[in-house]
Amino acid sequence: MLTRALASVTLIRLHMAEDIETKETVVGTVEEVLPNLLFRVRLESQDELILAYLAGKMRLHHIRVLVGDQVELVIDPYGGKARVVRRLT
C-alpha cells in the first residue's frame, strides 16, 4: 500500500517537472519600469507591449532590471501578464 502511494507521488512530481520545463520563453526589451517590480516589455517577436513582473528568485537575489535591458519572459497562458525569469543584458 505504501509503495503504491509513493509511486503515485513520484508520477505526480514527474508530470509537474515536465510542465515546468515545457514553458515557452520569449525575449523582450524593457521599455518602462513601474512601481512594485512591474515592467512594460516590448516583445521581439511581436510589436506589442506586455506587462511583466519579476520572478521570485530574481526578487530574492535582488537582481536589478533597468530600462533597455533584454529579458527572458514566460508568458502566462491565462492572462496578459508575463514573468521575467532572466536578465540577458
C-alpha positions in Angstrom: 0.0 0.0 0.0 2.8 2.4 0.9 4.8 1.7 -2.3 1.7 2.3 -4.4 1.3 5.8 -2.7 5.0 6.5 -3.2 4.7 5.6 -6.9 1.8 7.9 -7.4 3.6 10.8 -5.7 6.6 10.2 -7.9 4.5 10.2 -11.1 2.9 13.5 -10.0 6.3 15.0 -9.4 7.5 13.9 -12.8 4.4 15.5 -14.5 5.0 18.7 -12.6 8.6 18.8 -13.7 7.6 18.3 -17.3 5.1 21.1 -17.1 7.8 23.5 -15.7 10.3 22.5 -18.4 7.9 22.9 -21.3 7.0 26.6 -20.6 7.8 28.7 -23.7 10.1 31.6 -23.1 10.3 34.8 -25.3 12.8 37.6 -25.3 11.8 41.3 -24.9 13.2 44.7 -24.1 12.2 46.6 -21.0 10.5 49.9 -22.1 9.2 51.2 -18.8 9.8 50.5 -15.1 6.7 50.7 -13.0 6.2 50.5 -9.2 6.1 47.2 -7.3 8.6 45.5 -9.6 6.4 45.7 -12.7 7.7 46.4 -16.2 6.3 47.2 -19.6 8.2 44.9 -22.0 8.2 45.1 -25.8 8.4 41.6 -27.3 11.0 40.9 -30.0 8.8 38.5 -32.0 5.7 40.9 -32.0 5.5 44.6 -31.8 3.3 44.7 -28.6 3.9 45.9 -25.1 3.1 43.4 -22.3 3.0 43.9 -18.5 5.6 41.7 -16.7 6.5 41.1 -13.1 9.8 40.0 -11.6 10.2 36.3 -10.7 10.6 35.2 -7.1 14.2 34.1 -7.4 15.2 37.4 -9.0 13.5 39.2 -6.2 15.3 37.0 -3.6 18.7 37.7 -5.1 18.0 41.4 -5.7 18.6 41.3 -9.5 18.0 44.7 -10.9 16.3 45.3 -14.2 16.6 48.6 -15.9 15.1 50.3 -19.0 16.7 48.9 -22.1 17.6 45.5 -20.7 16.8 42.4 -22.7 14.9 39.9 -20.5 13.6 36.4 -20.9 9.9 36.0 -20.2 7.5 33.2 -19.5 4.0 34.3 -20.7 1.0 33.4 -18.6 -1.4 31.4 -20.8 -4.5 32.8 -18.9 -3.8 36.5 -18.9 -1.8 39.2 -20.4 1.0 39.2 -17.8 4.4 37.7 -18.1 7.1 36.7 -15.6 10.7 37.9 -16.0 12.8 34.9 -15.4 16.2 36.0 -16.7 18.1 39.2 -17.4 20.1 38.8 -20.6 22.0 42.1 -20.8 
